Amino acid sequence: MTAIRLLLVDDDPLVRAGLSLMLGGADDMEIVAEAADGGEVEALVDRTRPDVVLMDLRMPTVDGLTATERLRGRPDAPQVVVLTTFHADEQVLRALRAGAAGFVLKDTPPAEIVEAVRRVAAGDPVLSPAVTRQLMRHAAADRADSRRVRARERLAVLGEREREVAVAVGRGLANAQIAAALFMSVATVKAHVSRLLAKLGLNNRVQIALLTYDAGLLEESPSDDGGPWA
């Protein structure tokens, strides 16, 4: 089994040491580098080729948001998991819009952080529907009409079935739940999600969810308390 290669980015050496001890102790993970500032990230990514970057948002010189935006703009970008002390704030939301695959709180139990890294490395975002709704409520406070118009223009390229899948993703449904709700196979759902990402120029399901919310599509569909992202 190939180990998941990790880059740890945090300006607090104690936090980095704790993460290194926690994640480096997992049989399927390898810490390939550590950084104390976002300005070091791109060079370290070029040199060490990590699969996942754990990125602190608040750093004194180049913050994690800027580093995430730079990193996710690259064609060969690793996955990014944001480290934060806040459940939902504007910086977290912007990092998710930039392509971060999710976020974990710094006081999250160690086993859950390890599992989050595994999920992201496997291509799954690390947001539950409950966390998604919290972020959506935060986004609602500053959503402008122009953002809704732009989002709807982007989604206009989708067919009816693709639009249904996009809304289901936005509601936080897992692939199996989407398949059951829309009467299709899980493989077909996965194919639709892949096409959505390609058509919309997005990196992951989190961005699909944010786009459907910006467009107002979640307000037009029933709410759901479904299971975790998958």
N, C-alpha and C positions, 0 to 999 in steps of 0.2 A: 504494500500500500504506500502510495506517495504521500509524504507529509505535506500539510498545508503550511505554506511559507508566509510568515507574518512580519509586518513592519509596525512597530509601536511608536506613536508620536504623542508626546506629552511633555510639557515643560517642567513637570514635577518629577524629580528623580525617584522619589518614594513610590509614586504611582507607577512609573515605568518598572521599577523593581518588583512591585507586587504583581503587575500584569505578566512580567517575564516569568516569575516563579509559577504563577497560576497556569499560564498557557503553555509555557515550555515544559511543564510536567506532564502534559497530555501526550500520549503515545503517537498521535497522528498530527502533531504540530511542531513547527520549528521556528524559533525567533531568528530571523535573518539579519535584522538591524533595528536600531533604536534611534529616535531623533528627539531633540529638545525644542524644535521649532519647525513651523510649517515650511520655512524657506529651505530646509534641508531635504524635503520629501522627494522632489523630482529626481535629484541626483542619486539618492539612495534607491529609488525605484529602478532607475536605469542600471544601477550596479548590482542589485540583489534580486530583482524580479520577484517581488512578493505576490502572493495570491490575494491577500487581504491586508488592508491598512486599517489599524485602529487609530482614529484621529481625534485628539482632543480639540474642542472648538476654540477655547480661550487660551491663546498664547501671546506673549508680549510683542513679538516682532512681526511674523507672518502668522495670522490666525488660521485655525483649522478650516474655516469656511473658504477663505481664499485658496488655501492649499487643495481643498477638495475640488473647487471649481477648476483650478489649473489641471489637476490630475485627471478628472473625469472628462476633460476636453481632449484628452489624448486617445488615439485609436486603440492603444494596447493597455488601457488603464486597468489596474487591479480593482477589486471591489473595495469600497470604503464603508467602515462602520464608525459612526460618530460616537465619541465619548462625551458625556455631558452630565452636569449635576441638575439639569432642568428637564422636566417631563416634556414640555412643549414651549418653545419660544421662537422668535423670529429667525434666529440663527439656525436652529434645528430645521425649521421649515425650509429655509433657503438651501441648506446643505442637501436636504432630500430632493429639492427641485434640481439641484446641480447634479444629482445622480448617486448620492450616497444610498446604500442598500438598506439603511435603517440606523437606529441608534440604540445604545445601551446606557443606562445610568451608571455612574461610577460606584454606586453602592449596591449594584445588582449582585446577587449571590454568585460566587465563582463558577459553579457548575452551569449556571444559566449563561454566563459570558462565554464559556467554552462552547456551549451548544449553539449560541448565536453565531460564533465564528464558523462553526461547522456548516450551519445552514447557509450562511452567506457564501462560503466557498463552494457550496453545491448549487448556487444560483438562486436561492430563496431569500427574499427580504425578511427582516426581523421586526415586523410590526404586527401587532394583533389588531383586530377590529376596534377594540376599546381605545387603544392608543391612536389609531387612525382617526376615530371620531374626535378625540381630543385635539389633534392637530388640525382637523378640518374646522372645528369651532374657532381655533386660534386664527386660522387663515381668513375666516369669514369677516373678522373685524376690519380687515384692510383690503378686502377684495373689491377692486374697481370694476365698473361696467366695461371698461376697455379690455380688462383681462378676460372677462366672460366672452366678449365678442371674439377676441383672438383665439381663445380655447375652442369655441364653437367652429370657427373657421378651420382650425387644425383637424378637428374631429369630422369635418364634412367629407373627408376623403374615405371614411369608413363605410363599409356596407352595413346593412341592417343587422346581420348576425354578429359582425365584428363589434358593432356598437353595443349590442346586448352583452357581449363578453366583457367589453371595456367597463360598462356600468357594474357588472358583477364583480370585477376585479376592484373597482372603486369602493364597493360595499365591503370589501375585505373577505370575500368568499374564497375558499380553497378550490383547487382545480376539481376535486371530486364533487364538491358542492355545486360548482358551476355546471358540471356535467349533468348532475341530477336535475337541477333547476331548468336547464335549457334542452334536456333530452338529447345529449350527445355523449360521445365517449371522452374519457379523460385525455386520450391521445389527441383527439380533435380540439379539445380546449387548449392543450399545450401548443398545438399548431396555430390556433387563432391568436394566442398571446404572443407568439413569436412574430406573426405577421403584424400585429398591432405595434410592437416595438419598432419593427422595421419601417412601417408606413409613417409612424409618428416621429421617428428619429429619437426615440427614448432609450434609456439604459435598462430600466427595470420596472416592475409592477408598481412600485411606490409612485413613480412619476405618472403612470397611467391613472392611478387613483387621484392624484392631485389635479391632473388635467380634467378628468371627468367632474371633479368637484368645482373647479374654476368655471367649467361650462354650465354648471347648474344641473347636470344630469342626475346627481344623487338626490336632489330635491324633488325630482320627477319620478323617482322609483321608490318602492317600499323599503323601509329600513330593515336591517337584519342583524342578528346577534350571532352570526356564524362563527366558525372556528378560526384558527390562526391562518395566517398566510401560508400558502403551500404552492 
